[in-house]
Each structure stands twice: as structure tokens, then as C-alpha cells.
């Protein structure tokens, strides 16, 4: 199994990878396919109107996650990784006022967000909890094309037909295809990963690098990893520099800046509290997720809702661990991406599909494995660290208040980072042997997510989302 580090870590915008980035990518792809004539018999010049329907979690929490805004911007040609916020805001306002879009290569198209963007609160579409349908109409309101897309977490999208094709592929066939493609270490499970490491004598990071370098030069790979790290650092620094109230109506205050000021002011204390390192971890993570909640630029790690965990633990490694260096940062990110790829391949990283265990739980497992690797852990210790972190997030629901990625999401990232560091430390005290394999935890994540009531899977119909303060 091979999933690139640049699939797991993608630079994008908040507040949600599945509800903001995914729908934006789907709308962008739909227009690109229309423009390129990929729908048989449909010419871009024949299109007169576009509409979209949102289903499942995208309908229930779409407004809180800015899904409507994402669809508008995607139709206009904006992409998450290169979006100019000021230009996007002006274009969105114009569409809402004029009820038309003017994408490149098309005539002026009718798109009235109040009528052509439908939040369908009926049953979810069959393929995934995050479903959407995009339609193109010609003269006389005749339907020319329609595509069903699923936003499957982390900004990934697939069409209904692509999902069917993937489901029909057996795991061993995928494994053989990746071997045929030339990937030297196509591990599809943690057990395979450890076995390949034992046979080759290579670390998880080294095997991951060898797979990546099939399609990228070493210089390109290292430059890309540096870009990811710099984007993570920037999201922390922006979050630490800003205060005020987050958008959305909950009136949640930004806290990371104030906490950081207090921690920095106490830095010279002769007798700091021994648990203060946990406060630094929480502060870093909360800074990222406050930026995400405000619609800022973050890195999916592996999702936006869990974007603070990996950067927080990596910043902790750089600033608080003796002997940290650039090589350790690279090792951390390559290892974390390998763990994240296993979870996505064998379970889910989508809160709408499997609850927050799939988001913050996955992120904590990635961060724990990455930190363990950066601190010199063996492959077996790394696998143990990831297992400990994931095991103690199993069953966690996704119940965002008012559909916003704020409560409990911001603090939850801080606690996920703390668990990740504890898991790495516990694993490093051992020799890598342990009772519960990571593969079994991943399988449990998948099964628990399947059995979890829909109201606890990013619909804001249960849990904290319906138990609000009376004020």
C-alpha cells in the first residue's frame, strides 16, 4: 500500500478538510471536467445553470463548516492550496448578490446559492456520509450532466463510480498492483511494515522515503517536506499572534495567544510546574485549530479537524527535546505519514464516517509514531507508540457544537497531542513487544465507526452538540 506523504499532509484552508476542502475540490473537478468535454456529448458552451445538493453530514453541518462557501469558490475555479482569501471573499459576495457565476471557458451561468445549493436532510447517499451531487443544465433547464462525489476525509474526493471500483478491488490485488508499479515497500498493514523493515534492515522512514523516491527526486521530496513543516509552523505562529472571537456565532474566544504569553512570562521561573510541558503542547495545538476555525491556512494532518496534533508534537520535539535536529523532523513526518496511510487504507480518517476517533485518534497515532522515530525508537517501538495513542481514542464521537470546528475540537487537539507524547514515551521505555497490535486497533476503529450511531458522526444531532449551556 502506498499513499504519498503529500496526500496525508496537504496545505489547505479551514475549517474542515472533508466539509470545506473536499467540496471545493469536487466543484472544481466538476467544472474542469465540463470544460474539458469529459461528459459525452456535453459542450461547455451549452451549459446555462449549475446546481448542487448536499447530503448526510455535509447537509447537517455544512453551514457551520462553510461547505456552501466552498462549493461557490470551487465552481469559480479556486483551489484550497492556492486560494487568495481576499479575492475569494469578494468573488463569493458577488455571486450571492448577482446569482450568477462566470467561470473561465463558460458563458455566464445561473447559480443562485439560495435555490441551487440544496441542503438535503434526508437519508445519506449510499457510498459515504459526506455525499454531494453536482448538476449541469442547458437550455430549457434540460439536465446535461450529473456526478455524485464523496468527500472521504482529509480533502480526498471520489466519484460514486470510483468508489465502486475501489470497493471491488481486493486488497491483495492492490498490493500486487503497487509492487508492479515499482514501490519497493508496498506494505498494506503494520505487520507487513514491520516484516519488511526486519528483512531490509531499514527504518519506517527510510522505507517510506524509498517509496516516495519512485516518483520524486530526493531534492523534490526534501523540499516538499520542508514546505509542509514551514506551513505547520506558520499556522502555529499565526494562531499564537491573534486574539478575538472566532466566527460562527458561538462567541468562542481565541485563547492560544494569552496562554502563550503566560507560558513565556513564566519561562524563567526557578520552580516551574512539572506538567507545564503539557500546557505548551495544548497551546501549540490550540493555536493551529483556532486558525482552522477562522478559515485560515493549515495542513491536513490527516484532517483539518485534527490539524493541530502533529504540528504541536513536532514543535515540542524541536523546541523542548534535547538533540532535536532537521533530520529528526524529516524522520518524524515520513513516519507519521506511513502510519496515517495505514489508518486511511484500512479504516478511515473521516469524522463523518467513524467519529473523532478517526480524526484526532489518527492524528495522535501519527504524532506518537513520528515522535518515537525522531527520538531514535525502533520500528517495533514506533508501531507500539502509534497503537497506544490510537487505542486510547477508540470510541470517541464527533459531535461539534453548532456544526463548527470549535467545541470540543480545539481543546481536543491539545489533549490528543498530550496523549501522543505520553504514548511515545511509554513505547520508548519498552522493547517494542506488546499485547495489542496496531493492525487490531485500526480494525477496531473501523468496526466501532461502522457501529456508531449516525448522530455521533459529525451531524451535530447528538452528544455535546445538543447539550448546550442555558444562557
Secondary structure, DSSP 8 states (H G I E B T S, - for coil): ----HHHHSEEEESS-IIIIIHHHHHHHHHHHHHHTT-STT--GGG--EEEEEEEEHHHHSTTTTTHHHHHHHHHHT--GGG--HHHHHHHHHHHHHH-EE--TTS--EE--HHHHEEEE-SS--SS-SEEEEEEEE-GGG-EEEEEEEEEEETTEEEEHHHHHHHHHS-HHHHHHHHHHTT-TT---SHHHHHHHHHHH---HHHHHHHHHTTTS-HHHHHHHHHHHHHHHHHHHHHHHH--SB-SSSS--B--HHHHHHHHHHTTT-TT--TTHHHHHHHHHHHHHHHHHHTT-EEEESS-STTHHHHHHHHHHHHHHSTT--HHHHHHHHHHHHHHHHHHHHHS---HHHH-GGGTHHHHHHHHHHHHHHHTT--HHHHHHHHHHHHHTTTT--B--GGG-S-TTHHHHHHHHHHHHHHHHHHHHHS-S--SS-HHHHHHHHHHHHHHS-GGGBSSSSSGGGG-----
